Amino acid sequence: MKPDITEPGPLWRRLAWFVGIWAASVALLGLVAWVIRRMING
């Protein structure tokens, strides 16, 4: 990937934000599920 695009549009930034927030929410849900499982199983 070369930075040959002189005008960085807001599309890739929006996509990057979306992917980052999605990954963070998935990780948070996984952590919460793991904690609940630990609490239930003891």
C-alpha positions as CSV (number, residue, x, y, z in Angstrom):
1,M,0.0,0.0,0.0
2,K,1.7,3.2,-1.2
3,P,0.5,6.6,0.1
4,D,0.2,7.8,-3.5
5,I,-3.3,9.2,-2.9
6,T,-2.7,12.9,-2.5
7,E,-6.2,13.6,-1.1
8,P,-7.1,11.2,1.7
9,G,-10.9,11.2,1.7
10,P,-12.9,10.7,4.9
11,L,-14.1,7.3,3.7
12,W,-11.0,5.3,4.8
13,R,-11.0,7.2,8.1
14,R,-14.6,6.4,8.7
15,L,-13.9,2.8,7.8
16,A,-10.9,2.7,10.2
17,W,-13.0,4.1,13.0
18,F,-15.7,1.6,12.3
19,V,-13.3,-1.3,12.3
20,G,-11.6,-0.1,15.5
21,I,-14.8,0.4,17.4
22,W,-16.2,-2.9,16.2
23,A,-13.1,-4.7,17.3
24,A,-13.1,-3.0,20.7
25,S,-16.8,-3.8,21.3
26,V,-16.2,-7.5,20.3
27,A,-13.3,-7.7,22.7
28,L,-15.3,-6.1,25.5
29,L,-18.2,-8.4,24.9
30,G,-15.8,-11.4,25.0
31,L,-14.2,-10.1,28.2
32,V,-17.6,-9.6,29.9
33,A,-18.7,-13.1,28.8
34,W,-15.5,-14.6,30.2
35,V,-16.0,-12.9,33.5
36,I,-19.6,-14.0,33.8
37,R,-18.6,-17.6,32.9
38,R,-15.9,-17.5,35.6
39,M,-18.5,-16.1,38.1
40,I,-21.0,-18.8,37.3
41,N,-18.6,-21.7,37.2
42,G,-16.8,-20.5,40.3
